[in-house]
Amino acid sequence: MNADPGLEGAVAAFERSLTPIVLTLADTVSGIDSAALAADVTREAFNLAAAFVDCDDVHTDAELWSLLAIFGPRLGGDLRRADPADVRRSGLVHGRQAWLDAPSSMLDLLARYDRRHATDHARTYHDRAVAIAFAIAAIDPYTTETELRAIERFRTTMAGAGAGPGPGGGPGVPDPATLGAGGGPTPPDAPEAEVVRDPPRPLEELLAELDALVGLEGVKAEVKLVANLIRVQNLREERDLPVVDQSRHLVFAGNPGTGKTTVARLLAQIYRTLGVVEKGHLVETDRSAMVAGFVGQTATKVVEVFDRADEGLLLVDEAYALVRGGGNDFGREAIDTLVKLIEDRRDRIVVVVAGYPEEMGELIGSNPGLRSRFPKTIVFDDYSTDELVAIFTSMGEKNGYRCDDGAAEKVRTWFDAQARDKGFGNGRVARNLFEAAVARHASRVVDIEGSPTDAQLTTLEAADVPDLDESADSAIRRKPRPPDPVPRPIEPY
């Protein structure tokens, strides 16, 4: 009966960190048995570990043997003599995943104490519990998507209880000191010897920035799954365990303006923080930068693009255009070169191909090598009216503008009236509408007699928002040109 060393370490850290905290809290309440509380910490760790074993309804022998080897000596009883078959027959683990959906009494106690005394005990609980979760996920060679989603499910539960992550990297996040000097934006013409790059950004900071984006809930969940899988793989590599080789290249499918570039930029930094790439910069390209008009030039152009993106993330926008040329087109050569370079540099670069959903399916099906290298598609849905309004409002806040009630209602009505067909501009439409409203506002304010008040300078009114029959691009109201003077008749002498 062998205990998984990763889980053993995570459980010991949970006990070591939480036991003195719980005992300190016990001193504030009379009549509490301190010894019983210390045992409660171990039982809490067991319940957490059992919940993550149960989260995918698959209780492997390796997972159950680890539970028994770690908690048998700690909790005693039948656990000391049980084997995995006994655990399955008894149903000891079955149904434990319900633990992931509601904060335990211990977590609730810590969170309430934090609110009263400005401590951060719930944060400690969060970090140690997440370590147990990742340790369970790393026991078996293949980590299921259900296990990864369960980690985020529990983190959402803890966040709702007031338990956020601590400042550290957490399990599966390499120490920045071990990642080299790559990363960060640098001038494109800066000599390599002169480049000084910042250290990788903390993962929790990057994920918080991702969460702050308007909408994109499905995208956020998928990016977190990608990050969590890499963390599990990192844990297994740290312990010299075999890791299932999985492609990190992605397809971003969605209409324009749905945040694909913004998410790609964050993903590049996430990959850097997790040690996938050294520099973590984003290089954007498209067909025009990869396809030449003469024999022998296309492959060279593709190589040049890959060289610029080396140790970072390459985003190929409107990638489907590579298969849209005629019989003499060199787009197919670009795809063949792309596939080869992805294989040759699989440990140095991550590629994301982006474009309309249907067309991206056509691209992936155009070359047998693409489907295996891009197994995962993240769909960027169109923004709802509420989300477009939130984007418009956010732009206003960043630029010092606010809508009065009339303008807010007209903005919502304008977004509601836009057809959500193929090519709908999404966030770009919101930006264009905001810029048009600001331009119309400026034309109105300059006509105010005297000096405008601060409120007048910063408040958008209904008259500033384009009408429904006006496009955001062309709805900038300009001051009317004064009519030409009517010529006066010549008076006779």
Secondary structure, 3 states (H helix, E strand, C coil): CCCCHHHHHHHHHHHHHHHHHHHHHHCCCCCCCHHHHHHHHHHHHHHHHHHHHHCCCCCCHHHHHHHHHHHHHHHCHHHHCCCHHHHHHHCCCCCHHHHHHCCCHHHHHHHHHHHHHCCCHHHHHHHHHHHHHHHHHCCCCCCCHHHHHHHHHHHHHHHHCCCCCCCCCCCCCCCHHHCCCCCCCCCCCCCHHHCCCCCCCCHHHHHHHHHCCCCCHHHHHHHHHHHHHHHHHHHHHHCCCCCCCCCCCEEEEECCCCCHHHHHHHHHHHHHHCCCCCCCCEEEECHHHHCCCCCCCHHHHHHHHHHHHCCCEEEECCHHHHHCCCCCCCHHHHHHHHHHHHHHCCCCCEEEEEECHHHHHHHHCCCHHHHHHCCEEEEECCCCHHHHHHHHHHHHHHHCCEECHHHHHHHHHHHHCCCCCCCCCCHHHHHHHHHHHHHHHHHHHCCCCCCCCHHHHHEECHHHCCCCCCCCCCCCCCCCCCCCCCCCCCCCC
